[in-house]
Amino acid sequence: MPDSDQLLVDAQIRYYRQRAPEYDEWYYRRGHFDHGPDHTRLWHEEYGLVRDRLDALKPSGRMLELACGTGLWTEQLARYNGTLTAIDASPEVLALNRARVRSVDVRYQPCDIFRWEPDQTYDFVFFGFWISHVPPSRFAAFWDRLRTALAPDGTVFFVDNRHHADASAPNHGANLRRTTQRRVLNDGRTFEIVKVFNDPEGLTARLELIGWRGDLRTTDNFFIYGTATPFERLKPEANKAGAVMWHQRPS
Ligand SMILES: C[S@@+](CC[C@H](N)C(=O)[O-])C[C@H]1O[C@@H](n2cnc3c(N)ncnc32)[C@H](O)[C@@H]1O
């Protein structure tokens, strides 16, 4: 594992720790993220659409949220029947999450996902705005770890940003060709973090290479979302040539 990636992962954790008190401005489209009322309305409409898709999957049982942040999705997940484990590396966002969700049924785990050892399997795994922060060199290892954490009939659902010229803050980098971008806090401190903008075709292809079938969609402007299933757990009728090749790969 290249040292430069460890430095990036550490810097990214530091960035989100510092950003915790201002993180929700991004969701509410305030401050640097305010692009006017029409944009905000569209943003929340599309966000709502993804929330509906999550709802439609009827999450239940042992649920896991990775990189749970301040609880914008934890709130919704905590309403479903079952138990929820919420993981994040930042104690600051976990404190905000606890205060927002106020549920004794959520088990919070402060932990770096790249060092995480799952202590059980999960029926439903969710991550919001996380996969874009996984360094390309750790992409395969991340999904391998997830495979071990997923119950035999488990579901993985995630959402992330699509690249959109106006969705970010004007002083935030959003270069499609780069895997790291500049981020600036309200007080001017600057960080370089991992941010990989994915489209459904590209991400599906990246997943296929490591043995996962993605079923990915986009909203009109802002989000990419969908499910991912390990090839070996696909129903036979969905298990097309790629999956066969995956099973026959040299070990
Ligand atoms: C873009 S935020 C998404 C938060 C939340 N899922 C949401 O949708 O609002 C990314 C989150 O990943 C967390 N994070 C960054 N690097 C991490 C790591 N290596 N391990 C665990 N969490 C990490 C940050 O603390 C932050 O809360």
The ligand as an SDF file (V2000), in Angstrom:
LIG
                    3D

 27 29  0  0  0  0  0  0  0  0999 V2000
  -18.8230   12.9820    2.4890 C   0  0  0  0  0  0  0  0  0  0  0  0
  -18.9990   12.5020    4.1710 S   0  0  0  0  0  0  0  0  0  0  0  0
  -20.4730   11.5210    4.1030 C   0  0  0  0  0  0  0  0  0  0  0  0
  -21.2060   11.4800    5.4120 C   0  0  0  0  0  0  0  0  0  0  0  0
  -22.5950   10.8340    5.3640 C   0  0  0  0  0  0  0  0  0  0  0  0
  -22.5440    9.4920    4.8610 N   0  0  0  0  0  0  0  0  0  0  0  0
  -23.5640   11.6560    4.5480 C   0  0  0  0  0  0  0  0  0  0  0  0
  -24.0700   11.1660    3.5280 O   0  0  0  0  0  0  0  0  0  0  0  0
  -23.8290   12.7980    4.9260 O   0  0  0  0  0  0  0  0  0  0  0  0
  -17.7330   11.3150    4.3500 C   0  0  0  0  0  0  0  0  0  0  0  0
  -17.6280   10.7430    5.7380 C   0  0  0  0  0  0  0  0  0  0  0  0
  -16.5930    9.7660    5.7220 O   0  0  0  0  0  0  0  0  0  0  0  0
  -15.8820    9.8210    6.9310 C   0  0  0  0  0  0  0  0  0  0  0  0
  -14.5620    9.2480    6.6780 N   0  0  0  0  0  0  0  0  0  0  0  0
  -13.5670    9.7580    5.9110 C   0  0  0  0  0  0  0  0  0  0  0  0
  -12.5360    8.9030    5.8680 N   0  0  0  0  0  0  0  0  0  0  0  0
  -12.8760    7.8370    6.6350 C   0  0  0  0  0  0  0  0  0  0  0  0
  -12.2300    6.6210    6.9660 C   0  0  0  0  0  0  0  0  0  0  0  0
  -11.0350    6.3090    6.4960 N   0  0  0  0  0  0  0  0  0  0  0  0
  -12.8890    5.7450    7.7710 N   0  0  0  0  0  0  0  0  0  0  0  0
  -14.1270    6.0380    8.2500 C   0  0  0  0  0  0  0  0  0  0  0  0
  -14.7950    7.1780    7.9520 N   0  0  0  0  0  0  0  0  0  0  0  0
  -14.1670    8.0700    7.1490 C   0  0  0  0  0  0  0  0  0  0  0  0
  -15.8580   11.2730    7.3020 C   0  0  0  0  0  0  0  0  0  0  0  0
  -15.6150   11.4670    8.6820 O   0  0  0  0  0  0  0  0  0  0  0  0
  -17.2370   11.7230    6.8350 C   0  0  0  0  0  0  0  0  0  0  0  0
  -18.1760   11.6520    7.8820 O   0  0  0  0  0  0  0  0  0  0  0  0
  1  2  1  0
  2  3  1  0
  2 10  1  0
  3  4  1  0
  4  5  1  0
  5  6  1  0
  5  7  1  0
  7  8  2  0
  7  9  1  0
 10 11  1  0
 11 12  1  0
 11 26  1  0
 12 13  1  0
 13 14  1  0
 13 24  1  0
 14 15  1  0
 14 23  1  0
 15 16  2  0
 16 17  1  0
 17 18  1  0
 17 23  2  0
 18 19  1  0
 18 20  2  0
 20 21  1  0
 21 22  2  0
 22 23  1  0
 24 25  1  0
 24 26  1  0
 26 27  1  0
M  CHG  2   2   1   9  -1
M  END
$$$$
